[in-house]
Amino acid sequence: MDEKGKLRNPFSGLNVRRPAQEGSRDVGDVHAVPFVLEAKDVTRPTVPTWIRQAEAEAVNAGFPYGVVIHKLRRANVARGRVHFGIRTWTRVRLVLGLSAREFHDRYRFTFSVRGLDTGRWYATTDVERFAVLLADVRAVTNFL
């Protein structure tokens, strides 16, 4: 988009878009190359389950990363949270060439550790920081 919010190229694959649903081979709610976003707006979060869903949908869509964007009830969308599975968090960090501390600090991640099963662990940032991360990933992977 340009500074006035007009699309520079409406056919660009880099535009954030909502794909048509694919039924049993769902491809996620929103595509923001290279991420598939699984959007949630519920009162009782089940983040590890959502992350598994987002990661499966990213595979279905042919995208490298699946994350969850969770709108908080009675809050502006900008206050939403973006959840990464630990494996996805690590893969994105390595693409950016950042240490765990640098990645954590730059994007203000918090971590949830649920028991000994690392499949239930996840990292969370806010929508604003995710937008910065998205731009950074696109820049270093030559998506732009």
Buried (B, 14 or more C-beta within 10 A) or exposed (E): EEEEEEEEEEEEEBBEEEBEEEEEEBBBBBBBBBBBBBBBEEEEBEBBEBBBBBBBBBEBBEBBBBBBBBBEEEEEEEEBBBBBBBBBBBBBBEBBEBEEEEBBEBBEBEEEEEEEEEEBBBBBBBBBBBBEBBEBBBEEEEEE
